[in-house]
């Protein structure tokens, strides 16, 4: 460890004032003694007292001069250098004052040279990385559209890459994240032998593993010519098994009674035909055979109806029938029909339905053209120029897609004619009736209650979903190949380099500051740093129901009201989920004593190492005042969006950026491992009670 530098400003001022007071007191005592010995009066007495007080006055004047001309400028220079180390590209330059004013040109030149060198390095790096950037973007685009969940692990079984399909496949499981271990997601015992025996040529191995109440079909292979990286793809074997044992299995079982009823009916029919050729046969036998044929016919019709229902269910479960948002469908249909004009206006409440979008596009394209031709030939001019409206209505089993116009309904014979039209835009050129059968549906035309409008109604399978679709932006990070260069995760944590630490930065918002008197957590937010990168999407953000009203004074700070937390979970389940989110990471907070006190619960133990940016800043700059979060953000020139402060997740992200700014200053002092940093921050600990940051 290096020396800490200047002592605290308060200590210097205290020592200076104390020395001045002692000098003045000593001078006064000495003046009294001399006056009694020399018995001087008048001007000589005044000079005597001035001479005895000159020492204290000199000390006071010299101290004041040093504070203004040296110590204060040195502290200013220290803050300026700290900002440069933490944020070399900052344009904020503070002019040195006092006796250090002459250093201003040199300091400015050093800053400009440093920034110029960094810009040159950035340009060289950008020029050399164009090809890698292009390959990375192609990889990201491919991973985003790939529907197979894909995971890539390094030789130490840390996750280096995953795609959006994997994120959706493992939704709600906190064990998925860059840098997290394989055994956190899968039971390692199921994969241990397979991983150890994987050939290097990329030959795959398949096995079933349990995960979150599901059985997964996992395909594992070694990436050829790599550093023992492992590629894993997953599929839900439970869903496939349920499908095979569900409708498909029931359909297969229906074949046996169907064959039996058919055989019985054929046999009875043959017997009846033979009886008619023999007049001597009694009529009672013929009656019994007719009864058998009738019963088998009824049973056969019921079985066929059940088979039809099962086939309809299979059609609805087909891969081509996907969930479609009605507003998106009407917009796509409008663009498909005539991009320059809006032919269909959506009305009513939008909803989800299930269908084959390309087939429905071709179907409605044919339908609109057929209706337009019908209107031109059969309706008056006012109705000919009317536009269509699209509406969606929901019943217990179906979602109805209605095409509405001003005029009478379409006759059934006209619809029958349309059903036979061939849809050349689709593969194999099916008819409109074929597409309707694909969706187990049909169309009919009805009059609206207003007597002026009519509609054509198409029932489609419903979807158990109510919220409008959200725009999914590409993930800012879902891969980090630098993880492969990190030290083994089972190495001693104390000796782990600071830049290799996996950190979870967290913050809390509470009902108040008196945690020992009943105040409690109402919001818990956290983010993660992996391989020196603050991940934007890997976050933990939960409200907590405090089981008590939130004071208005607290709401004025963080903006959280009782309505925000009324449906939130209580503290213990949220803490348990947060503990799972942390995993093997090290905790980091600003004024961690307060936040740790807030989440300290007997049933959830947080025994992982804890870092505190407040203590680290105090240890780095003991002579500087202001170690609260806002002061440090200003000191290091960090810029954040407005409204980010005083939210749990926002403060956690600010603290994460502050940690990245402090890191180069710690490394400059030779503090490079977790053990060294824990000792360093302990030197700044005082026994003041924890308070809000």
N, C-alpha and C positions, 0 to 999 in steps of 0.2 A: 504494500500500500504506500502511496505517496503522501507527503505532508498535506494537510488540509488547506494551507495558505493562510489568508488573513483571518484573524479571529472575528467574532461577531461584532457588528457596529456598536451594539449596546454595551458590550464589555469594554471596548476601547473608550467610549464616551464616559462610562462609569469610572474607569481607571484614571482618565484625564481629570475629571472633576474632583475625584478623591485626592489626587496628588496636588491639585491646585488648592483645595481646601486645607490640606495639611501644611502647604507652604505658607498660605496666608495666616493660618493659626500660629505656626512657628514664628513667622515674621512679627506678628503682633506681640507674642510673648517676649521675643528678643528685643523689640522696641521698648516695651515696658521696663525690661531689666536695664537696658542702656540708659534710658531716661532717668532711672533712679540712681544710676551710678554717676552719670555725667552732669546731671542737673542742668540741662540746656533748656533754653526758652526761645520763643519767637520763631524766627526763620529757621534757626538750626534745629528746633524741635520738629518743624514740618519736614525738613530734609531728612531727619533721622527716621521718621515714620515712613516717608516715601522710599527710602533706601531699604528698610526692612520688608516692605510690601512688594518691592520690585521683583523679587524672586518668584513669588506666586503669580504676579501679574504677567511676568515673562512666560512662565509655564502656560498660563491660560491663553496668552496671545499666540505662542508658538503652536499649541494644540489646535487653536481655531484655524490658524494658517495651514497647518498640515492637513486638517480635515477637509478644508475647502480646496486646497491646491493639490493634494496628493491622494489622501485616502478615498475621498469621494470619486475623483477621476479613475482611480485604480479599480474601484468597485464597478464603475460604469464600463471600463475596459474589460473587466472580467465577464460582465453580462454580454457585451458585444462579441467577445470571443466564443462564449457559450452558444450564442445564436448562430454564429458562423459554423461552428462544428456541427451543431444539430441540424441546421438548415442552410447549407452553403449557398443556395441560390437566392436567398433573401436579398431584397434591394433596400432593406431598412438599415441605414448607416447613421450611427450616432457620433457626432463630432466630439472627440476627446477634449476635456476641459483642463483648466489649471496648468500645472507644470507638464502635463502630458499632451498639451495642445500641439506641440511640435511633431508628435507622432501621427497626426491626422493624415498627411499625404502618404506616409509609408503604409499606414494601416489600410487606407483606401486603395493604394496600389496593390497591396497583398490580397485584398478581397477581390479586386478586379482580375488579377492574375489567376487566382484560384478559380473564379467563376469562368474565366476564359479557358483555362485548362479543362475544366469539367465539360464545357460546351464542346470543345474539340474532341474529348473522349466520347461524348454522347453522339456526336456526328459520325465518328469513326465506327462506333458500335452500331449505330443505325444503318450505316452503309453496309456493314458486314453481316447484318442480321436480316436483310430484305428477304433472302431466300428462306430463312428459317421462319420469318413471319408469315410468308405466303403458305408454307407447309402447315404451320400452326393453324391458320385460318381455315384451310381446307380440312384439317383434322377436326376442328371445332364444328364446322358445318356438317361434316359427316356424322359426328357423334350426336349432334342435336336431332337429326332426322332418323338415326338408327333406332329401331323399335325394340331391339334386344338389349336387356340390361347388361352392361359391360363394366367390369372392374379390372384394374391393372395394379398389381402389388409388386413392391420391390423385393429384394432378396431377404429383407428382414420382415416381410409380410406387413408393410405399411402401405396404405392406399395412396397411389400416385395419380390415378385417373379414374373418373367415372363419368357416365353420360347422363342425360336427362331421363332416359328410360330407367336407368338404375335409381335415380333420385325418386321417381314416381313409384317404382316397384317397391322400394324400401321406405316409403313415406311414413313418417311418424316414428321411425327407428333412429334414435340419436347416435347409433354406433357407426353411421355412414358419414364420413368426412375425410378430407385430405389429411394424411398423416396418421390416421387411426389404424389400429392393428386389426388384422384379419380375425383373430379370435374374439374381438368385440362384436363382430357381425355374425360369425358362424362358430359353432362349437368346434374348437380346434381338433378334438379327438377324432372327429369324423373325417377330417382332411389330412391329419398328420401323416399317415402312411402313404396316402396318394401323393401328397406334395413331395415327400422324400424320394418317391420312386418315379417322378415324372422324367421322361427322356428329354434330352436337350434338343431333339429334332422337331419339336412342336407337336408330337403325337398327343392326341387328346385323351382324357380319361373322364368317364361319366360316373356320377354317384348321386345318391339322394341324401340330403342333409336336412335336419329340422331347423326352422327359423321362424320365430314369432307365430307359433300355432299353425305353421304351414310346412309342408314337405316340398323342398325345392329340388329340381333337377339341375345339378351343377356340372358344367363342362369346364374342366381345368386343363390348361396346357402351358408348357414353358415357351416363352418367346425365344425363337432361335437367334443365335448370335447376340445375346443380350447378357446383362449382368444378373442372370438368374431371376429375371422378372417373370411373374406369373399372371396369365390372362384368365379371367373367370367370367363365364356367361351363365345366366340363370333363367329359369322358367318355373312357373308355378305348377308343380306336379299335382298338387292337391286339386287345383281347378280342373286340370286335364282329367284326373281320375274321377272327379265329381261329374264332369261332362260325360265321360264314357259310362259311368254307372248311373247316370241320370236319365235324360230323355232318350239318348241313343240306346241304352240298355233296355229301357221299357219298350221302345219300338221293336227291338229284336225279340223281346219276350212275346210281343203281340203276334208275331208270325206263326207261332205254334197253334194258338186257338183259331187263327184265321185259316190255317190249312185244315184244321179239324172240322170247322164249320163248313168249309168248301167241300171237303171230301164227303161229309154226311149229306149235304145237299145234293151233290152229284149222285151219290148212291140212292137216295130216296127218289130222285127224278128218274133214274134208270129203272128202278123197281116199279114205279108207276107206269112207265111206258110198257113194261113187260106185262103188267096186270091187264092193261087194256087189250092185249092180244089174246088173253085167255078168259073166255066168258064164264068159266066155271069158278073162277076165284071169287071169294066172298067180298062183299062191299066193305065189311068192317076193316079188313086189312088195308084196302085202299084208303079208307078214312084215316087210319093210323099213319100211313105213309104221308098223306097230305098234311097231317098235323105236324109230323116230324119236319117236313120240308118248310112248313110255315114257321116253326120255332127256329129252325136253323137259319132261315132267311132273316128273321128279326135279329138273332144273335150276330149274324154276319154283318148286317147293316150297322149295328151298334159298334162292332169291332172296327169296321171300316171308318166309322165316324171318329173313334178314338185314334186310329192310325192317322187320320187326317189332322186331328188336333195336334198329335205329336210332330207330324211333319211341319205344321205351321209353327210350332215352338222351335223346331230346329232352324226353320227359315229365319225366325226372329233372332236366333242366337248366332246366325251366320256372321262370318267375318266381314262381309261386305255391307252389312247393316250396321252403321255407326251412328253415334249421337250427333245430331245437327241442331244448331240454334236457329230458330225460325227467321229472325232478322237477317242472319247471314245467308240463309237460303233464299229469301226474297231478293236480297241485294245481288247475289250471284246469278239468280234467274234473270233479273233485270239486265245485268251486264251481258248475259248469254243471249237474250232476245234482241236487245237493241241498246248498245252502250251509249248512244247519243240521246236517247229519250227514256224517260221514266214511264214504263208501261204499267207497272204494278206498284201500288202504294200500300205498304204494310199498315194495318190498323189493329187496335186491340192490344192485349197483353202478350208479349212474346213468350215462347216456351220452347222446350226441347222436344224432339221426336227422334225416332230411329228410322233410318232408311239408307238406301244406296244412292248417295248424292249424284253421281254421274247419270245413273239410270233415271232418277227423278227429274234431273235437268232435261234430258231428252224427252221424257214423258210430258212434262209441262210445256216444253217448246212445241211439241206436236199438238198438244191440247189447245194452247192459245191460238196457234195458227188455224186449227180447225174451227174454233169458236169464232174467230175473226171472219173467216169465210162464211160461216153460217149467219153471222150478224149482217154482213153485207147483202146477203141474198134474201133475208127474211124479215129484217127489222127496218124501222124508219130512220131517217137521217139523224135525229137527235140521239138515238141509241147507238148508231153505227160509230159515232165519234167518242163514245164514252171510254174511259180507261178502266182497268181492273183494279180491284183492291184485294189484298191478301190478309187473311185473318186466321188465327190459330185458336182453337178451343179444346178443352181437355175434358174427357170423361173418365170413368173409373178404369177403363182398360185401354182406351185409345186416345191419341191426339189427332184431332180433325184438322186437315189442311183445307181451307175454304178459299175458292176463287170467286169473287163477287163482282157483279156487273149490274148496271141499270137496265132492267128489262125482264122478260118472262123467263122461266126455267127452260132448259134444253130438253127436247123430247128424248125418250129412251131409245127410239130407233136411231136417232142421230148419234147417241153415245155408243150404241152397238156398232155403228159404222166406224166410229173413231177407234174402238177397241181393236179393230182388224188392221189398223195402219201399221206399217213396218217402220221401225226406228233404225234407219240406216246408220245413224251416228254411233250406235252401240255395237260391240263385237257380236258376231253371229246374227246380226240384224233381227232381233226379237220383235214381236208385235207389242202394241200397248197392253194387250191382255196378258202377255207373258210377264211384263214388268209388274203388272198388278198382282199376278199370282206369286211372283217373287216376294212381294211384300204382304202376301196373304190378305189382299185388300181388293176393293172395287170402288167405283165412283157412281154417284147419283146426283141429280139436280133437284133442288127444292126452292120454293118461293120463300122470301123473307117475310117477317111479320108486318113490315111496313107496306107490303103490297106493291112496291115499286122496284125493289131489287130482288135478284135471284142469285143463287150460288151453286157452285159445283163442289161437292164434298168428297174428300179422300181420307179415309181413316188409316192411320199409321200407328205402329207400336209406340207406347209412351216410354219415357225415360224418367227414372226416379231422381230428378235433379231439378232445382228451382232457380239457383243463382245464375245470373248472366255470366257468359264466359269472360275470363280475365285475359288480358293481353300478356302473354308469357314472353318476356324478354330473354335473350340468351344469357346464360349464367356468366358473370364476370370471371369466375374461375371454377373449373372442375378438373384441372390437371395441374400438377407441379412435379416435373421430372427431376427437379433438384432434390426432392426427398430421398432419391436413391443415393445421394452423396452424403447424407447425414450419418452420424455415427450410429452403431447398433442401439436399438431402443433398450436393450437389457444392460447397457453399460451403466456404471454408477451415475445416478442423477446428479450427485454433488459435483462431479467433474464434467458435466455436460456443458458445452459452450453455450453462451447466452444466445447467440444467433440460431442455435439449433433447438432451443427450447420450444416446446409446444405450450402456448400460453392461452388461458381463458381469462379474458378481462371482463370484470363484472361490476355492476353498480346497482344500488337499490334506491327506490323512493319510498318514503315512509309517511305515516300519519303525523309524525312529529319527531323531535330530536331526543325526547326522553324515553329511550328504549327500555331503561330499567324501571320505568313507571307506567308501562302499558302501551307505549307506541309500538307499531309493528309495520311490517312490509306491506306495501300495496302494489309495487311493481318491481320486477326483477329482470334485468337485461344483461346480456353478455354477448361477446363476440370472440373470435379465435384468431390467434397468430400462429401460422405454421411456416417454418423455414424463412422467418423474417418477413412474411407477407401478412398483412391484415386482410382476412377473407371477408368480402362484402356480403356474401349470402349465407355463410355459416354462422347463424345468430340464434340466440335464445331470448325471447321477448314475451313475458307473461305478466298479466295483471294478477293480483292476489286479493281475494275477499278478506278484509281485515276483521269482519264480524263486528264492526263498530263504525259510527259515522266518521267521515274524514273532515277535520277542521277546515274552516274556510281559509285560515291563514296558510295552511299547507297547500290547499288547492291553488292559492294565488301564486305559489312558487312553481309547482310541477304541473298544474292544470288538470289533475286527475280528480274526478268527481265520484260521488257514490254510485251514480248510474253507470259509470265506466266499469266498476268492479262488482256490480250486483250479481252478475252471472259467472264470475270468475271462480276458480277453485280456491280452496283454502291453502294455507301456507305449507303444510306438511307435504301434500302431493306435489306441489310445485317444486319444493326443495328436493324431493326424491328424483323428479325428472331432471332438475338442474345437476344433481350429482351424477346421473347417467350421462348428461351432456359433457361434463368435465372430463370424464374418462381418466386417462393417465396424465393430463396436462397439469401445469403449475398455475396457481391462481395469481391474479394481479388486480390491484384496485388502487384508487387514489384515496388516501385516508382509510386504509383497509380496516383499521380497528373498529370504525363505526359500522361498516358493511358486514364485517364478520360477526359483530355483536348482533346485528339485525337478523342474520340467517342462522345463528347458533340455536339449534334445536336438538334435544337429547336423542330423538329418533333418527336424525340424519347427521352423520359425522363427516365433517370436512377436515381431513387430516393431511391433505397434500401441502407441499411448500407454498408459502404466501409471500408475494412481493408487493411493495407499496411505493408508488411513484412519489408520494409526499416525503417519505423518509429518504428515498434515494436523492431527491432534489436537495433536501436539507444537508445530506452528507456531502454532496458535490459542491454546494455553494453555501457554506455555513455563514459567510460574511454578508450574504445578500438577504434582504427581507422579501416577503411575498412568495410563499410556496403553495398557495391555493391554486386550484385548477385554472381559473381565469387569468391569474397573474403569470402562470407558466405558459399558457397558450400565447399570451402577448410577448413574453420574454423570448420564446423560441420562434416567433413569427408563424405560428400555425394558423391556417385559415379553414373555417368550417361554415357550412350553410347556417343561415339564421334559424333559430328555433331548435337547434340541436341540443343545446344545453338544458339541464334540468329535466331530462327524460332519462330513464334508466339505461336504455340501449344507446341513446345519444352520448351520454357521459362515458359509457364504457368505450365507445369508439374514439372519443376524444382522448381518453386515457391511453388507448392503444397507440394512437398517433404520437402521444407524448412519450411513451416508452421507446418508440422507434427513434425519436429525437434524442433521448438520453443515452441510447445505446452506444453511439460513437464516442461520447464523452467518457463513458465507463471504460471502453476499450483503450482509450488514450491513456488511462491511468493504470492499465494492466489488469483491470477487473474483467475477466473473460469467462469465468465459470460461475455456476449457480452458487457454489459454496462460498466463493470470494464475495459475491454480491450480497449474500445473506449476512455475512460478517460486516460488510461495508454499511449496509442500511441499518444494522443494529447499533452502529456507533452514533446514529442520529436519533435514536429512540429516546423520547422523554416520557414521563409518567403522567402527562396531562390527559385528562379524560377525553375519549373520542368525541368528536363533534362532526357535524355535517360538512362535506366538502364544498 
